[in-house]
Amino acid sequence: MARPENRSEARALSLTLPTETFNYLVLLATRGKLGRTENEVATHILVREAYAMQLRAFHNESIPPPTDQE
């Protein structure tokens, strides 16, 4: 699982998820995919996606303004 090199650099985060999403994390944890608990699975997915977004400079992307089409 992706974790900070220095655990003292870690920060706590609390999430509220739809029931279906939480249940899927429980299923992944039960099957031993990505972590042993739903919390570990959620952490793994969130960190992986945040790193991927950072690498592709997602923060620099912008939504183009709508075009007037009639």
VOVOLO-621886 format. One line per 10 residues: number of its first residue (from 1); their letters; for each residue x, y, z of N, C-alpha, C. Coordinates in nm, 3 decimals. Layout:
<atoms>
NUM = A = X/Y/Z/X/Y/Z/X/Y/Z | ... $
</atoms>
This chain:
<atoms>
1 = MARPENRSEA = 0.083/-0.116/0.000/0.000/0.000/0.000/0.088/0.124/0.000 | 0.044/0.226/-0.069/0.121/0.350/-0.075/0.107/0.424/0.058 | 0.221/0.453/0.119/0.223/0.525/0.246/0.337/0.625/0.244 | 0.325/0.730/0.323/0.438/0.823/0.332/0.561/0.750/0.383 | 0.678/0.790/0.335/0.802/0.728/0.381/0.819/0.747/0.531 | 0.784/0.862/0.579/0.792/0.892/0.721/0.649/0.899/0.773 | 0.611/0.803/0.858/0.473/0.798/0.906/0.432/0.925/0.981 | 0.529/1.000/1.035/0.493/1.124/1.104/0.440/1.228/1.005 | 0.461/1.207/0.877/0.409/1.298/0.774/0.264/1.266/0.739 | 0.210/1.155/0.787/0.073/1.114/0.756/-0.027/1.204/0.827 $
11 = RALSLTLPTE = -0.141/1.225/0.765/-0.248/1.305/0.824/-0.377/1.224/0.819 | -0.459/1.237/0.922/-0.586/1.166/0.928/-0.689/1.236/0.839 | -0.779/1.156/0.783/-0.885/1.207/0.698/-1.009/1.123/0.723 | -1.121/1.188/0.735/-1.248/1.118/0.757/-1.334/1.133/0.632 | -1.395/1.023/0.588/-1.478/1.026/0.468/-1.618/0.973/0.497 | -1.715/1.027/0.427/-1.850/0.974/0.428/-1.877/0.924/0.287 | -1.913/0.797/0.276/-1.933/0.735/0.145/-2.075/0.684/0.130 | -2.122/0.674/0.006/-2.249/0.607/-0.016/-2.238/0.461/0.032 | -2.348/0.405/0.079/-2.348/0.269/0.132/-2.292/0.170/0.032 | -2.328/0.183/-0.095/-2.282/0.089/-0.197/-2.130/0.094/-0.211 $
21 = TFNYLVLLAT = -2.074/0.213/-0.206/-1.929/0.229/-0.217/-1.860/0.168/-0.097 | -1.911/0.195/0.021/-1.853/0.138/0.143/-1.859/-0.015/0.138 | -1.973/-0.068/0.097/-1.987/-0.214/0.089/-1.888/-0.274/-0.010 | -1.860/-0.204/-0.118/-1.762/-0.254/-0.214/-1.622/-0.255/-0.153 | -1.589/-0.153/-0.076/-1.459/-0.151/-0.007/-1.450/-0.267/0.092 | -1.559/-0.297/0.159/-1.563/-0.412/0.251/-1.539/-0.540/0.173 | -1.603/-0.554/0.058/-1.583/-0.674/-0.026/-1.437/-0.688/-0.068 | -1.376/-0.579/-0.113/-1.235/-0.584/-0.152/-1.146/-0.622/-0.035 | -1.177/-0.569/0.082/-1.098/-0.601/0.202/-1.117/-0.748/0.240 | -1.240/-0.796/0.232/-1.270/-0.936/0.266/-1.195/-1.031/0.175 $
31 = RGKLGRTENE = -1.181/-0.993/0.051/-1.109/-1.078/-0.046/-0.959/-1.052/-0.046 | -0.914/-0.963/0.041/-0.771/-0.936/0.053/-0.714/-0.855/-0.061 | -0.797/-0.779/-0.127/-0.751/-0.695/-0.238/-0.719/-0.555/-0.187 | -0.596/-0.512/-0.198/-0.552/-0.376/-0.167/-0.542/-0.344/-0.019 | -0.582/-0.432/0.068/-0.573/-0.407/0.212/-0.658/-0.505/0.290 | -0.641/-0.503/0.422/-0.715/-0.597/0.507/-0.845/-0.541/0.559 | -0.858/-0.409/0.560/-0.981/-0.345/0.608/-1.030/-0.248/0.502 | -1.156/-0.208/0.515/-1.211/-0.111/0.420/-1.135/0.021/0.428 | -1.085/0.054/0.546/-1.006/0.177/0.562/-0.874/0.167/0.484 | -0.806/0.055/0.493/-0.680/0.036/0.420/-0.705/0.037/0.269 $
41 = VATHILVREA = -0.813/-0.026/0.226/-0.846/-0.028/0.082/-0.874/0.115/0.034 | -0.955/0.190/0.109/-0.987/0.327/0.070/-0.861/0.413/0.065 | -0.773/0.396/0.163/-0.648/0.471/0.165/-0.563/0.438/0.043 | -0.551/0.310/0.012/-0.472/0.269/-0.103/-0.525/0.333/-0.232 | -0.654/0.324/-0.253/-0.715/0.379/-0.375/-0.699/0.531/-0.380 | -0.725/0.598/-0.271/-0.716/0.744/-0.269/-0.575/0.793/-0.295 | -0.476/0.731/-0.229/-0.336/0.771/-0.249/-0.292/0.742/-0.392 | -0.328/0.625/-0.444/-0.290/0.589/-0.582/-0.349/0.688/-0.681 | -0.475/0.722/-0.665/-0.539/0.816/-0.758/-0.484/0.957/-0.744 | -0.457/1.000/-0.622/-0.400/1.134/-0.602/-0.262/1.145/-0.666 $
51 = YAMQLRAFHN = -0.177/1.042/-0.650/-0.046/1.042/-0.714/-0.060/1.046/-0.867 | -0.152/0.966/-0.920/-0.173/0.963/-1.066/-0.220/1.099/-1.117 | -0.310/1.162/-1.045/-0.359/1.294/-1.085/-0.247/1.396/-1.082 | -0.164/1.388/-0.979/-0.052/1.481/-0.967/0.047/1.462/-1.082 | 0.077/1.337/-1.116/0.172/1.308/-1.224/0.125/1.359/-1.359 | -0.006/1.352/-1.383/-0.055/1.400/-1.513/-0.101/1.546/-1.506 | -0.062/1.616/-1.399/-0.088/1.759/-1.383/-0.237/1.792/-1.392 | -0.319/1.708/-1.330/-0.463/1.730/-1.330/-0.498/1.867/-1.274 | -0.421/1.913/-1.176/-0.448/2.043/-1.112/-0.429/2.160/-1.208 | -0.362/2.137/-1.319/-0.343/2.244/-1.418/-0.450/2.243/-1.527 $
61 = ESIPPPTDQE = -0.532/2.139/-1.530/-0.637/2.131/-1.630/-0.752/2.224/-1.592 | -0.819/2.273/-1.693/-0.936/2.356/-1.666/-1.049/2.314/-1.759 | -1.168/2.343/-1.718/-1.286/2.310/-1.797/-1.307/2.423/-1.897 | -1.308/2.391/-2.026/-1.328/2.499/-2.125/-1.468/2.558/-2.112 | -1.481/2.687/-2.141/-1.613/2.749/-2.134/-1.706/2.688/-2.240 | -1.833/2.689/-2.212/-1.926/2.634/-2.311/-1.925/2.715/-2.440 | -1.944/2.648/-2.550/-1.951/2.718/-2.679/-2.097/2.744/-2.712 | -2.121/2.856/-2.776/-2.257/2.890/-2.816/-2.289/2.818/-2.945 | -2.369/2.715/-2.932/-2.412/2.639/-3.051/-2.564/2.641/-3.054 | -2.616/2.690/-3.164/-2.762/2.696/-3.181/-2.803/2.630/-3.307 $
</atoms>
